[in-house]
Amino acid sequence: DEIVAGGNSLVLRCFGLVLASLAAWYMGYLLAVHVPQNTVSLAALQDIGKKPVLRAPAPKRHKCDHWSPCSPGNFAYRILSGGAKQRSAKICFEDELLISEENGNTGSGINIAVVDCKNVLCVPGITRRVIDSTDHSGEMMDFIKSAPEGTLLLMATYDDGSTKLKNDVKKLVEELGSKEIKNIKFRSSWVFIGAKGFKLPDNIQKEKINHSDNKKNRYNGWPAEIQIEGCIPRNLI
Ligand SMILES: *[C@@H]1O[C@H](CO)[C@@H](O)[C@H](O)[C@H]1NC(C)=O
């Protein structure tokens, strides 16, 4: 009898233990599910707050998003051609975005910004023209011709800038220092900075081109965008 009763109570106790641990597990589970998230994260945050945190200084932003700043006495520029449909041309000068999608002043063709630096500030006189493929070649000719001496002309293609570009304009751009304008083809990505009435330093990026090539194109039917950037000594202008 005794033995049987003892055995029974052992079974009962074991059963009770299992029930209790099941209940404990279930309550823990309920707590974990229902405790509001921010209570947990607040505790975690307080914990982090106690430890000394080493943080690298945020990288300093430079004019026109250059990696390193131009030295004093220089103007910063960056010219980016368009890429695919959603990537239109960007022209930046001294941290001013002269041509961009955000400005709403970019379009298919050759985008041109003119910077007239005669008046020290170098900001007024900025103009922008988009020469598209529907025969504005003559307009581009007039535009370049009417830019005064002592100006910079910054150019970038978006989509196609070549189809209706006539030889007389190409000559004019060549006179500004371009070596690639005569090679421009359908949807070539092309960027260029030229000067009127003075010479740009030899050691700065002035021009780049990338042709459309169906085997290599980054985007469907479009070559990768291309860019140049650099610093122009103010005393040149
Ligand atoms: C030209 O574009 C292709 C893709 O379209 C790309 O792979 C290549 O790197 C680009 N070349 C330059 C010089 O950016």
The ligand as an SDF file (V2000), in Angstrom:
LIG
                    3D

 14 14  0  0  0  0  0  0  0  0999 V2000
   30.8390   53.3850  -70.3850 C   0  0  0  0  0  0  0  0  0  0  0  0
   29.6160   52.7230  -70.1750 O   0  0  0  0  0  0  0  0  0  0  0  0
   29.7080   51.3480  -69.8790 C   0  0  0  0  0  0  0  0  0  0  0  0
   28.3180   50.8070  -69.6980 C   0  0  0  0  0  0  0  0  0  0  0  0
   27.3820   51.4500  -70.4860 O   0  0  0  0  0  0  0  0  0  0  0  0
   30.5110   51.1340  -68.6430 C   0  0  0  0  0  0  0  0  0  0  0  0
   30.6730   49.7670  -68.3930 O   0  0  0  0  0  0  0  0  0  0  0  0
   31.8620   51.8180  -68.7650 C   0  0  0  0  0  0  0  0  0  0  0  0
   32.5340   51.7280  -67.5570 O   0  0  0  0  0  0  0  0  0  0  0  0
   31.6840   53.2650  -69.1430 C   0  0  0  0  0  0  0  0  0  0  0  0
   32.9750   53.8860  -69.3670 N   0  0  0  0  0  0  0  0  0  0  0  0
   33.3960   54.9280  -68.6830 C   0  0  0  0  0  0  0  0  0  0  0  0
   34.7210   55.4810  -69.0990 C   0  0  0  0  0  0  0  0  0  0  0  0
   32.7450   55.4130  -67.7770 O   0  0  0  0  0  0  0  0  0  0  0  0
  1  2  1  0
  1 10  1  0
  2  3  1  0
  3  4  1  0
  3  6  1  0
  4  5  1  0
  6  7  1  0
  6  8  1  0
  8  9  1  0
  8 10  1  0
 10 11  1  0
 11 12  1  0
 12 13  1  0
 12 14  2  0
M  END
$$$$
